[in-house]
Amino acid sequence: MKLILAIVQDKDANRLADALADEDYQSTKLSSSGGFLKEGNTTLMIGCNDDYVDHALEIIENSCSHREQMVAPISPMGGNADSYIPKPVKVEVGGATVFVLPVEAFHQF
């Protein structure tokens, strides 16, 4: 048995949860926040048998789209912020960060 941890943007979370439910995967959603853009994201915990991991990963890949987003850079640390003129830059966001972990035991009470 495996535990899949999928960290996705909030914009993709409901689409992914629905796609997983349509294929009879059970998942638990946890609110989380990202480090780089300081935006909310969602971590889904998905437990499945080893034979179904590849199928679950396909669902995750197909449900979480990449897109570009404009972000303003942070002012330089220790520098003079008065002369710093931030220019927004495009960064690629979205997709999923996925961890597949072995499960030694599973109990449901």
Secondary structure, DSSP 8 states (H G I E B T S, - for coil): -EEEEEEEEHHHHHHHHHHHHHTT--EEEEEEE-SSS--EEEEEEEEE-GGGHHHHHHHHHHHS-EEEEEE-----TTS-TTS-----EEEEEESEEEEEEE-S-----
